[in-house]
Amino acid sequence: MLKVDHITNSIFNSRTYILSDGSDKVWLGDCGDVEPVMSIVGSRMVKGVLLTHAHFDHIYGLPSLLERFPDVAIYTNEWGKRALADAKLNMSLYHDSPVRVDCPNVRVVKEGDKVFGFDVYETPGHNPSCLCYANSEMIFTGDAYIPGCKVVTNLPHCDKALAQSSVERILKLAEGKKVLSGHKI
C-alpha cells in the first residue's frame, strides 16, 4: 500500500507530496520546500520526482534536492525538460532565486509511460509541461485541475481550450480516485 504525505510549500501554497511504499526509498510529487520534506523522509533516499509541470512553485526545491540526492531522477515531458533548464520558461526568473536544472537526471516521459506504478497522462493547458500521474487509487493533477478552482490560463504558454479539454479528461480519469492537486485549497 502506498502511503502519501504532503507539505504545503511556502511559495504560493503549492504542495509537495511524499510517496512511500514501505521501502527505504521515497518518491516526490513536485518539489518545493526541501527541509520540511526531509523531516518526513528521514534517513530514506529520494529516488525520483514526478513533476506535474515545470512552473517555479513546483520545482524550486530541485537544486537543493539534487545536492542531497545527486542521483534522483526527475520526470517531466519534453517541454518540461526545456523549461527546467530555462529560468524564463519556468518563470523563476521573476523570483528571488532563478532555477535552472539541466542535468542527465531529467527523464522525459510521455502519454502511456509508467513511472513508480503510475500511468502518465499529458494534460496541457495550464502549461505545455502539465502531466497527471494516476494509479487505481489516486491521481496527481498539479495545476491542470484543482477541485473548486478555475484553471489558471493567463500566464505565458497557457491555452484556455486545451485546459478545458484537459479538465474534462482529468475528471474522467479521477472517477473513484483521490485527487491530489498542486495547491492547498
VODRENKOL-439726 format. One record per atom (N, C-alpha, C): x, y, z; residue in three letters. Coordinates in steps of 0.1 Angstrom, whole numbers, padded with zeros to 4 digits, always signed. Each point is the difference from the previous one (the first is absolute). Layout:
<rs>
XYZALA;...
</rs>
This chain:
<rs>
+0008-0012+0000MET;-0008+0012+0000MET;+0009+0012+0000MET;-0003+0010-0009LEU;+0007+0012-0001LEU;-0005+0010+0011LEU;+0010+0005+0007LYS;-0003+0011+0010LYS;+0003+0013-0006LYS;-0009+0010+0001VAL;+0002+0013-0005VAL;-0001+0011+0011VAL;+0011+0007+0002ASP;+0001+0011+0008ASP;+0001+0013-0009ASP;-0002+0011+0006HIS;+0002+0012-0008HIS;+0004+0012+0009HIS;+0007+0010-0006ILE;+0002+0012+0007ILE;-0006+0011-0009ILE;-0003+0011+0007THR;-0004+0012-0008THR;+0012+0009+0000THR;+0005+0003-0012ASN;+0012+0008-0001ASN;-0002+0015+0003ASN;+0011+0007+0002SER;-0001+0014+0004SER;-0003+0009-0012SER;+0002-0005-0012ILE;-0003+0009-0012ILE;-0013-0004-0006ILE;-0010+0009+0000PHE;-0013-0002-0006PHE;-0008-0012+0005PHE;+0003-0004+0012ASN;-0007-0012+0006ASN;+0000-0012-0009ASN;+0011-0001-0009SER;+0001-0012-0008SER;+0002-0012+0009SER;-0002-0012-0005ARG;+0002-0012+0008ARG;+0011-0009-0005ARG;+0007-0006+0009THR;+0009-0011-0003THR;-0005-0012+0007THR;-0001-0011-0008TYR;-0005-0013+0005TYR;+0012-0009+0002TYR;-0001-0008+0011ILE;+0011-0010+0003ILE;-0007-0013+0000ILE;+0005-0009-0010LEU;-0006-0013-0002LEU;+0009-0011+0005LEU;-0005-0009+0009SER;+0008-0010+0005SER;-0007-0014-0001SER;+0007-0010-0004ASP;-0006-0013-0001ASP;+0005-0010+0011ASP;+0007+0006+0010GLY;+0005-0008+0011GLY;+0015-0004-0001GLY;+0005+0003-0012SER;+0015-0003-0002SER;+0008+0012+0005SER;+0013-0001-0002ASP;+0009+0011+0004ASP;+0001+0011-0010ASP;-0009+0000-0010LYS;+0000+0010-0010LYS;-0013+0007-0001LYS;-0001+0013-0003VAL;-0012+0007-0001VAL;+0000+0007-0014VAL;-0011+0005-0004TRP;-0002+0008-0012TRP;-0007+0012+0004TRP;+0002+0011-0008LEU;-0007+0012+0003LEU;-0009+0004-0012LEU;-0011+0006+0003GLY;-0008+0007-0010GLY;+0002+0014+0001GLY;+0007+0006-0010ASP;+0005+0014+0000ASP;+0010+0002+0011ASP;+0007+0012+0000CYS;+0011+0002+0010CYS;+0001+0015+0003CYS;-0005+0003+0012GLY;+0001+0014+0005GLY;+0010+0001+0011GLY;-0005+0003+0012ASP;+0008+0001+0012ASP;+0006-0014+0004ASP;+0013-0001+0000VAL;+0006-0013+0002VAL;+0002-0003+0015VAL;+0002+0010+0009GLU;+0002-0004+0014GLU;-0012-0007+0006GLU;-0012+0005-0002PRO;-0011-0007+0006PRO;-0002-0014-0006PRO;+0003-0001-0013VAL;-0001-0013-0006VAL;+0010-0010+0006VAL;+0012+0005+0003MET;+0010-0008+0006MET;-0004-0005+0014MET;-0008+0008+0007SER;-0004-0004+0013SER;-0010-0012-0001SER;-0006-0001-0011ILE;-0009-0012-0002ILE;+0008-0012-0006ILE;+0009+0004-0009VAL;+0008-0011-0007VAL;+0010-0007+0010VAL;+0006+0008+0009GLY;+0009-0006+0010GLY;+0012-0005-0006GLY;+0004-0012+0003SER;+0012-0006-0005SER;-0002-0007-0014SER;-0012+0000-0005ARG;-0003-0007-0013ARG;+0006+0009-0011ARG;+0001-0007-0012MET;+0006+0007-0011MET;-0012+0004-0010MET;+0001+0012-0005VAL;-0010+0004-0010VAL;+0005-0005-0014VAL;-0008-0009-0006LYS;+0003-0007-0012LYS;-0004+0008-0012LYS;-0011+0007+0000GLY;-0005+0007-0012GLY;-0010+0011+0004GLY;-0002+0009-0010VAL;-0009+0011+0001VAL;-0009-0001-0012VAL;-0013-0001+0003LEU;-0010+0001-0011LEU;-0005+0014-0001LEU;+0005+0007-0011LEU;-0004+0014-0001LEU;-0014+0001-0007LEU;-0009+0008+0006THR;-0013+0002-0007THR;+0001+0011-0010THR;+0009+0009+0001HIS;+0004+0010-0010HIS;+0012+0008+0005HIS;+0006+0007-0009ALA;+0012+0007+0003ALA;-0001+0015+0003ALA;-0010+0003+0008HIS;-0001+0014+0005HIS;+0008+0001+0013HIS;+0006+0012+0002PHE;+0009+0003+0012PHE;-0005-0006+0013PHE;-0013+0002+0003ASP;-0005-0004+0013ASP;-0001-0015+0002ASP;+0003-0008-0010HIS;+0000-0014+0001HIS;+0014-0007-0002HIS;+0010+0009-0003ILE;+0013-0005-0003ILE;+0011+0006+0008ILE;-0003+0011+0008TYR;+0011+0008+0006TYR;+0009-0008+0009TYR;-0005-0011+0006GLY;+0008-0008+0009GLY;+0010-0010-0007GLY;-0001-0001-0013LEU;+0008-0010-0007LEU;+0015+0002+0002LEU;+0005+0012-0002PRO;+0015+0001+0002PRO;+0005-0005+0014PRO;-0008+0004+0011SER;+0004-0005+0013SER;-0002-0015+0001SER;-0010-0006-0006LEU;-0002-0014+0000LEU;+0011-0007-0007LEU;+0004+0005-0011LEU;+0011-0006-0008LEU;+0013+0001+0008LEU;+0002+0010+0009GLU;+0012+0000+0008GLU;+0000-0011+0010GLU;-0011-0003+0005ARG;-0002-0011+0010ARG;+0000-0014-0006ARG;-0006-0001-0012PHE;-0002-0013-0007PHE;+0004+0002-0014PHE;+0013+0000-0003PRO;+0005+0003-0014PRO;-0006-0010-0011PRO;-0005-0011+0004ASP;-0005-0010-0010ASP;-0015+0000-0001ASP;-0007+0009+0006VAL;-0014+0001+0000VAL;-0005+0002-0015VAL;-0009-0008-0004ALA;-0006+0001-0014ALA;-0012+0010+0001ALA;+0000+0009-0010ILE;-0011+0010-0001ILE;-0007-0002-0013ILE;-0013-0003+0001TYR;-0009-0004-0011TYR;-0008+0012-0005TYR;+0000+0003-0013THR;-0008+0010-0006THR;-0001-0003-0015THR;-0007+0008-0007ASN;-0001-0002-0015ASN;+0011+0008-0007ASN;+0000+0000-0013GLU;+0011+0007-0007GLU;-0001+0015+0002GLU;-0012+0006+0000TRP;-0001+0014+0003TRP;+0005+0003+0014TRP;-0003-0008+0009GLY;+0004+0002+0014GLY;+0015-0001+0002GLY;+0006-0009-0008LYS;+0015-0001+0001LYS;+0006+0014-0005LYS;-0005+0005-0011ARG;+0005+0013-0005ARG;-0003+0011+0011ARG;-0012+0000+0006ALA;-0003+0010+0010ALA;+0009-0001+0012ALA;+0003-0012+0004LEU;+0008-0002+0012LEU;+0014+0007-0002LEU;+0005+0000-0012ALA;+0013+0006-0003ALA;-0001+0015-0003ALA;-0012+0005+0000ASP;-0001+0014-0004ASP;-0009+0008+0010ASP;+0007+0009+0007ALA;-0007+0007+0011ALA;-0011+0009-0005ALA;+0000+0004-0012LYS;-0011+0008-0005LYS;-0012-0009-0003LYS;+0002-0012-0006LEU;-0011-0009-0003LEU;-0006-0006+0013LEU;+0008-0002+0010ASN;-0006-0006+0013ASN;-0004+0011+0009ASN;+0001+0013-0004MET;-0004+0012+0007MET;+0007+0003+0013MET;+0011-0007+0002SER;+0008+0003+0012SER;+0009+0013-0002SER;+0001+0004-0012LEU;+0008+0012-0003LEU;-0006+0012+0007LEU;-0013-0001+0003TYR;-0007+0012+0006TYR;-0001-0001+0015TYR;+0008-0010+0006HIS;+0000-0002+0015HIS;+0014+0003+0005HIS;+0002-0001+0013ASP;+0013+0002+0006ASP;+0011-0009-0005ASP;-0003-0012-0002SER;+0010-0010-0003SER;-0004-0008-0013SER;+0005+0005-0012PRO;-0002-0007-0012PRO;+0004-0015+0001PRO;-0008-0009-0006VAL;+0003-0014+0001VAL;+0003-0005-0014VAL;+0011-0007-0002ARG;+0004-0006-0012ARG;+0004-0014+0003ARG;-0007-0010-0005VAL;+0004-0014+0002VAL;+0002-0006-0014VAL;+0013-0002-0003ASP;+0004-0006-0013ASP;+0010-0011+0003ASP;-0005-0012+0002CYS;+0009-0010+0004CYS;-0005-0014-0006CYS;+0008-0010+0000PRO;-0004-0013-0005PRO;-0011-0007+0008PRO;-0003+0006+0012ASN;-0010-0006+0009ASN;-0014+0002-0006ASN;-0002+0010-0009VAL;-0013+0003-0005VAL;-0004-0010-0010VAL;-0011-0007+0002ARG;-0005-0011-0008ARG;-0013+0004-0007ARG;+0000-0001-0013VAL;-0012+0004-0008VAL;-0010-0011+0000VAL;-0012+0003+0004VAL;-0011-0010-0001VAL;-0011+0005-0009VAL;-0008-0008-0004LYS;-0011+0004-0009LYS;-0013-0009+0003LYS;-0010+0004-0006GLU;-0013-0007+0001GLU;+0002-0015-0001GLU;-0005-0008+0009GLY;+0001-0014+0000GLY;+0011-0006+0007GLY;+0010+0008+0004ASP;+0011-0005+0008ASP;-0005-0003+0014ASP;+0008-0008+0007LYS;-0003-0004+0014LYS;+0012+0003+0008LYS;-0002+0007+0012VAL;+0011+0004+0009VAL;-0004-0003+0014VAL;+0007-0008+0007PHE;-0003-0003+0014PHE;-0014-0005+0002PHE;-0005-0008-0010GLY;-0013-0005+0001GLY;-0011+0009-0004GLY;+0003+0012-0005PHE;-0009+0010-0005PHE;+0000+0001-0015PHE;-0012+0000-0006ASP;-0001+0003-0014ASP;+0001+0015-0002ASP;+0007+0004-0011VAL;+0002+0014-0003VAL;-0010+0004-0011VAL;-0006+0012+0003TYR;-0010+0006-0009TYR;+0004+0014-0003TYR;+0000+0004-0013GLU;+0003+0014-0004GLU;-0013+0008+0002GLU;+0001+0011+0007THR;-0012+0008+0003THR;+0004+0015-0001THR;+0004+0004-0012PRO;+0004+0014-0002PRO;-0011+0010+0001PRO;+0003+0012+0000GLY;-0009+0011+0001GLY;+0005+0011+0010GLY;+0001-0004+0012HIS;+0006+0009+0010HIS;+0014+0003-0004HIS;+0007-0011-0005ASN;+0014+0001-0005ASN;+0002-0012-0009ASN;+0008+0002-0010PRO;+0003-0012-0009PRO;+0007-0012+0007PRO;+0006+0003+0011SER;+0006-0011+0008SER;-0009-0008+0009SER;-0013+0004+0000CYS;-0009-0007+0010CYS;-0002-0015-0003CYS;+0003-0007+0011LEU;-0002-0015+0000LEU;-0008-0004+0012LEU;-0008-0010-0001CYS;-0007-0006+0011CYS;+0006-0014+0002CYS;+0000-0005+0012TYR;+0005-0013+0003TYR;-0011-0007+0008TYR;-0005-0012-0005ALA;-0011-0006+0006ALA;+0003-0015+0002ALA;-0005-0005+0011ASN;-0001-0015+0002ASN;-0014-0003+0004ASN;-0003-0012+0005SER;-0014-0004+0002SER;-0006+0008+0012SER;+0008+0006+0009GLU;-0005+0007+0012GLU;+0001+0015-0001GLU;+0009+0006-0007MET;+0002+0014+0000MET;+0004+0006-0013MET;-0001+0013-0001ILE;+0005+0007-0012ILE;+0006+0013+0005ILE;+0013+0003-0005PHE;+0006+0012+0003PHE;-0002+0009-0012PHE;-0007+0012+0003THR;-0005+0008-0011THR;+0008+0013-0001THR;+0009+0003+0009GLY;+0007+0013+0000GLY;-0010+0012-0001GLY;+0003+0009-0010ASP;-0009+0011-0002ASP;-0009-0001-0012ASP;+0001-0012-0006ALA;-0009-0003-0011ALA;-0015-0001+0004ALA;-0001-0004+0013TYR;-0013-0001+0006TYR;+0001+0001+0015TYR;-0006+0011+0006ILE;-0001+0002+0014ILE;-0014+0000+0004ILE;-0006-0009+0007PRO;-0014-0001+0003PRO;-0005+0014+0006PRO;-0011+0005-0006GLY;-0006+0012+0005GLY;+0007+0013-0005GLY;+0010-0001-0009CYS;+0007+0011-0005CYS;+0000+0000-0016CYS;+0000+0012-0006LYS;+0001+0001-0014LYS;+0015-0002-0003LYS;+0003-0007-0011VAL;+0014-0001-0005VAL;+0005+0013-0004VAL;+0012+0003+0005VAL;+0006+0013-0004VAL;+0005-0001-0014VAL;-0005+0009-0009THR;+0004+0000-0014THR;+0004+0013-0005THR;+0005+0009+0009ASN;+0004+0013-0004ASN;+0015+0002+0002ASN;+0008-0010+0000LEU;+0014+0000+0001LEU;+0006-0003-0014LEU;+0013+0003-0002PRO;+0006-0003-0013PRO;-0001-0015-0002PRO;-0003-0004-0013HIS;-0001-0014-0005HIS;-0012-0007+0005HIS;-0010+0007+0006CYS;-0013-0006+0003CYS;-0008-0001-0012CYS;-0010-0010+0000ASP;-0009-0001-0011ASP;-0014-0004+0006ASP;-0009+0010+0000LYS;-0013-0002+0007LYS;-0008-0012-0005LYS;+0000-0002-0014ALA;-0007-0011-0005ALA;+0006-0013+0004ALA;+0013-0001-0001LEU;+0007-0013+0005LEU;-0003-0002+0014LEU;+0000+0010+0008ALA;-0002-0001+0015ALA;-0014-0006+0002ALA;-0010+0005-0007GLN;-0014-0005+0002GLN;-0001-0015-0004GLN;+0007-0003-0011SER;+0000-0014-0005SER;+0007-0009+0010SER;+0011+0005+0006SER;+0007-0008+0010SER;-0008-0002+0013SER;-0007+0011+0004VAL;-0008-0002+0012VAL;-0011-0011-0002VAL;-0006+0001-0012GLU;-0011-0010-0003GLU;+0007-0015+0000GLU;+0011-0001-0005ARG;+0007-0013+0000ARG;+0004-0004+0014ARG;+0005+0009+0008ILE;+0004-0003+0014ILE;-0012-0004+0008ILE;-0011+0006-0002LEU;-0012-0003+0008LEU;-0004-0015-0003LEU;+0002-0004-0012LYS;-0003-0015-0003LYS;+0011-0009+0006LYS;+0012+0004-0002LEU;+0011-0008+0006LEU;-0001+0000+0015LEU;-0005+0010+0007ALA;-0001+0001+0014ALA;-0011-0008+0007ALA;-0009-0005-0008GLU;-0012-0007+0005GLU;+0004-0011+0009GLU;-0004+0001+0013GLY;+0003-0011+0010GLY;+0014+0001+0006GLY;+0007+0011-0003LYS;+0014+0002+0005LYS;+0001+0012+0009LYS;+0010+0000+0008LYS;+0003+0012+0008LYS;+0007+0010-0009LYS;-0004+0013+0000VAL;+0006+0010-0008VAL;+0011+0007+0008VAL;+0012+0000-0004LEU;+0011+0007+0007LEU;+0005+0011-0009LEU;-0005+0012+0003SER;+0003+0012-0009SER;+0012+0007+0005SER;+0004+0010-0009GLY;+0012+0007+0002GLY;+0001+0011+0011GLY;-0012+0004+0005HIS;+0000+0011+0010HIS;-0010-0003+0011HIS;+0002+0006+0012LYS;-0009-0001+0011LYS;-0013+0008-0004LYS;-0011-0006+0002ILE;-0013+0007-0003ILE;-0008+0002+0012ILE;
</rs>
